[in-house]
Each structure stands twice: as structure tokens, then as C-alpha cells.
Amino acid sequence: MKKQPRNSAIGRREFLAATSGLLAASVPGGEMLAHAANSEAPLPNVAAPKPAGNLRKIPIGVFDPVHCPLDDLVNDRAKAKAWLKKFEDRGIRVATLSCHGNPIHPDPQHAQKDIDTFRKTILLAEILEVKVIVGFSGCPGGTPQDTQPNWITYRWPPEYAKMQDWQWKEKIVPYWKEQAKYAREHGIKRLAFEMHPNFAVYNPRTLMKLREAVGEEIGANCDLSHLFWQGCDPVEVIHFLGKQGALFHAHMKDTVFFPENVSKYGVLNFAFETSELDLASETFRAVGYGHGAGLWKSIVKAYMDVGFEGILSIENEDPILAGEVGVERAAYVLKNVRKELLGE
């Protein structure tokens, strides 16, 4: 992957690797691109968004990792409000707080670190009056003796079904019942899980399984890039989750398929780096570079159809159009299909 200048926004995977899943903020804008900010760099001087008509219902924003000084902000309400004001003064709304980790990791030390971060994120969201927490469901081991997570998606041979049942009964559901209760007690009623491979919630069915077991606090951060390669129809997914009231947030990211490699290797053959593309079956792309504008128009319309009240938040993990270039290309596609739908 092409190395980015020092002042460019880093990708989420790089951010998570560097911070072990510490707090990130999803900082969307309305009719402008919101850029990342941290405690050391100045915020960009941008105009406030000017939504019109239905634009208020589905604004387009940007997911950018912003490393919050979490402990400082949780322990000092005045500091937290000052941090938020930096964004508000520039017309940028902090729509979600993101807390990506694995709090049900079989390594107790690893799990406890992510549990503590999640709970502090809830406390900060309460202070900032941010209503949505974005994250992962996590993945436990397959047995009490395991030391690493075990992502089980296929219930045969029989021992795999037994392990999966144990995971859900003993680890996944009890943990999230406790955390949903804690979130509720602090005024947070939307925990938006990204349906992501290597975690217990990886598709709409597993999301709804957890929601039915835990409660309506569980919903989706709908990142279709992980569902395209699973064969999901994006419009059907949005309609299904929207009708259940389970769409809390949306990451706008595309996936491109390389048919000649899909034919030979199948879809479980993903690439994250440009050096892997020759043999890859698929990789992430900016919106419009995996699927055409026609499909993305249908996707935006589907969000409108179900009355989605969140943010269409551009997330760029494109190994070819890295950094702001990918964000700008995605924003161009999304803004134009939205204009067509609104008759502008």
C-alpha cells in the first residue's frame, strides 16, 4: 500500500493496530467532508453544513479515526465538553463514538482491557450526549481452555456445533446482556455492531440472533462491504434491518470482485494490500469502484425508504485510492445519487 503523508488520516486497521482498539470518533459532516482531528493537530476551518429538504434525514459524512484522550475526558466533564466544542464550532457533529475491540476474548487480560474501554466509552457518550456506540460483537474461544478466539460459521462436524452453542450460551449473550443494561443505565440505547468476519455477529442473521437474546439496544452499523462477498443483496439487507428498527449507523464502503480469481479460489480470499491483489478474489474499494452508481443509488434509496435517521458515513479502506482521494471519490458518487433521488 502506498505510504501516506504524515498528516493524512490513517486507516482504521492501522489505527486499531496502533491503539489496541481505543476510542475513535466517527465525525461526519453534512455538505462538506469532515477531517480527523486529534489533540496535537489543529482542526480544519470548514463551514457549517447547510442541509435542505431530506438531507437532514440522511447526511453524508466521513468515518475518521480520532484518538480521544479517553481517561482525561471521562474524568473531567469540562474537558470533555471543550473537546466536543472544537467540532461544534466548525459545524461538525460527532454522531457516534467507536469502540472496536474484543471484550469476550479468551485471554482475560485482553478482554478486560476492551471491557474497560467500552464502559468508559459509554460514560463519555453520556457526557457528550452521543447516542450511538459503534463496535464489534467480539469472538470468544471455542472451549473454556482456549487461549485465542475461534470464529465458527459451519456447524459440522458436530463438535463445531457444540462449541458454537457454548460460545453463545456462556459468553456472547451473557456479556452483552450485562453491557446493554449498563448502557441503558447511562442513557445509551444504541449499540451498533459492524457485521464483520472473525466476530460472532458477521451477518444480519447473527445480528438479529443477538438482538433477540439481549434486547433492542443491539443494532447494526451496516457496512455493506462485508456483506457483498457473503452474497447478501444490499437493498434486501437494509429493508430487513430497517423494518426491525435495527439500523443504527452505516459505513459506506464498496467491495470489488476479481471474477477470474473468484472462479478459482472462491470468496474466502480477501486482500488488504496492493501486493496481494494479483491472487485476491476481492478487496475493499471506495464507493462506486466495486459496484456502479446505479446500485449505490438503490442503496441510498433503501435507506430513505426505511426512514433511516443515522449517518451515511464514508469509510475508506481502498488500497488503491488511499486517504482523502478515496473519500472524495466516494463522496462524489453518494452526493450525486442523492441529488438524483431528491430531484435536485
TAMO-V44883 format. One record per residue. N is the residue number from 1. RES is the residue in three letters. SS is DSSP state (@ for helix, = for strand, . for the rest). Layout:
n=[N,N]
res=[RES,RES]
ss=[SS,SS]
//
This chain:
n=[1,2,3,4,5,6,7,8,9,10,11,12,13,14,15,16,17,18,19,20,21,22,23,24,25,26,27,28,29,30,31,32,33,34,35,36,37,38,39,40,41,42,43,44,45,46,47,48,49,50,51,52,53,54,55,56,57,58,59,60,61,62,63,64,65,66,67,68,69,70,71,72,73,74,75,76,77,78,79,80,81,82,83,84,85,86,87,88,89,90,91,92,93,94,95,96,97,98,99,100,101,102,103,104,105,106,107,108,109,110,111,112,113,114,115,116,117,118,119,120,121,122,123,124,125,126,127,128,129,130,131,132,133,134,135,136,137,138,139,140,141,142,143,144,145,146,147,148,149,150,151,152,153,154,155,156,157,158,159,160,161,162,163,164,165,166,167,168,169,170,171,172,173,174,175,176,177,178,179,180,181,182,183,184,185,186,187,188,189,190,191,192,193,194,195,196,197,198,199,200,201,202,203,204,205,206,207,208,209,210,211,212,213,214,215,216,217,218,219,220,221,222,223,224,225,226,227,228,229,230,231,232,233,234,235,236,237,238,239,240,241,242,243,244,245,246,247,248,249,250,251,252,253,254,255,256,257,258,259,260,261,262,263,264,265,266,267,268,269,270,271,272,273,274,275,276,277,278,279,280,281,282,283,284,285,286,287,288,289,290,291,292,293,294,295,296,297,298,299,300,301,302,303,304,305,306,307,308,309,310,311,312,313,314,315,316,317,318,319,320,321,322,323,324,325,326,327,328,329,330,331,332,333,334,335,336,337,338,339,340,341,342,343,344]
res=[MET,LYS,LYS,GLN,PRO,ARG,ASN,SER,ALA,ILE,GLY,ARG,ARG,GLU,PHE,LEU,ALA,ALA,THR,SER,GLY,LEU,LEU,ALA,ALA,SER,VAL,PRO,GLY,GLY,GLU,MET,LEU,ALA,HIS,ALA,ALA,ASN,SER,GLU,ALA,PRO,LEU,PRO,ASN,VAL,ALA,ALA,PRO,LYS,PRO,ALA,GLY,ASN,LEU,ARG,LYS,ILE,PRO,ILE,GLY,VAL,PHE,ASP,PRO,VAL,HIS,CYS,PRO,LEU,ASP,ASP,LEU,VAL,ASN,ASP,ARG,ALA,LYS,ALA,LYS,ALA,TRP,LEU,LYS,LYS,PHE,GLU,ASP,ARG,GLY,ILE,ARG,VAL,ALA,THR,LEU,SER,CYS,HIS,GLY,ASN,PRO,ILE,HIS,PRO,ASP,PRO,GLN,HIS,ALA,GLN,LYS,ASP,ILE,ASP,THR,PHE,ARG,LYS,THR,ILE,LEU,LEU,ALA,GLU,ILE,LEU,GLU,VAL,LYS,VAL,ILE,VAL,GLY,PHE,SER,GLY,CYS,PRO,GLY,GLY,THR,PRO,GLN,ASP,THR,GLN,PRO,ASN,TRP,ILE,THR,TYR,ARG,TRP,PRO,PRO,GLU,TYR,ALA,LYS,MET,GLN,ASP,TRP,GLN,TRP,LYS,GLU,LYS,ILE,VAL,PRO,TYR,TRP,LYS,GLU,GLN,ALA,LYS,TYR,ALA,ARG,GLU,HIS,GLY,ILE,LYS,ARG,LEU,ALA,PHE,GLU,MET,HIS,PRO,ASN,PHE,ALA,VAL,TYR,ASN,PRO,ARG,THR,LEU,MET,LYS,LEU,ARG,GLU,ALA,VAL,GLY,GLU,GLU,ILE,GLY,ALA,ASN,CYS,ASP,LEU,SER,HIS,LEU,PHE,TRP,GLN,GLY,CYS,ASP,PRO,VAL,GLU,VAL,ILE,HIS,PHE,LEU,GLY,LYS,GLN,GLY,ALA,LEU,PHE,HIS,ALA,HIS,MET,LYS,ASP,THR,VAL,PHE,PHE,PRO,GLU,ASN,VAL,SER,LYS,TYR,GLY,VAL,LEU,ASN,PHE,ALA,PHE,GLU,THR,SER,GLU,LEU,ASP,LEU,ALA,SER,GLU,THR,PHE,ARG,ALA,VAL,GLY,TYR,GLY,HIS,GLY,ALA,GLY,LEU,TRP,LYS,SER,ILE,VAL,LYS,ALA,TYR,MET,ASP,VAL,GLY,PHE,GLU,GLY,ILE,LEU,SER,ILE,GLU,ASN,GLU,ASP,PRO,ILE,LEU,ALA,GLY,GLU,VAL,GLY,VAL,GLU,ARG,ALA,ALA,TYR,VAL,LEU,LYS,ASN,VAL,ARG,LYS,GLU,LEU,LEU,GLY,GLU]
ss=[.,.,.,.,.,.,.,.,.,.,.,@,@,@,@,@,@,@,@,.,.,.,.,=,=,=,=,=,.,.,.,.,.,.,.,.,.,.,.,.,.,.,.,.,.,.,.,.,.,.,.,.,@,@,@,@,.,.,.,=,=,=,=,.,.,.,.,.,.,@,@,@,@,@,@,.,@,@,@,@,@,@,@,@,@,@,@,@,.,.,.,.,=,=,=,=,=,=,=,.,.,.,.,.,.,.,.,@,@,@,@,@,@,@,@,@,@,@,@,@,@,@,@,@,@,@,@,@,.,.,.,=,=,=,=,.,.,.,.,.,.,.,.,.,.,.,.,.,.,.,.,.,.,.,.,.,.,@,@,@,@,@,@,@,@,@,@,@,@,@,@,@,@,@,@,@,@,@,@,@,@,@,@,@,@,.,.,.,.,=,=,=,=,=,.,.,.,.,.,.,.,.,.,@,@,@,@,@,@,@,@,@,@,@,.,.,.,=,=,=,=,=,=,.,@,@,@,@,.,.,.,.,.,@,@,@,@,@,@,@,@,@,@,.,.,.,=,=,=,=,=,=,.,=,=,=,=,.,@,@,@,@,@,@,@,.,.,.,.,=,=,.,.,@,@,@,@,@,@,.,.,=,=,=,=,.,.,.,.,.,.,.,@,@,@,@,@,@,@,@,@,@,@,@,@,.,.,.,.,.,.,=,=,=,.,.,.,.,.,.,.,.,@,@,@,@,@,@,@,@,@,@,@,@,@,@,@,@,@,@,@,@,.,.]
//
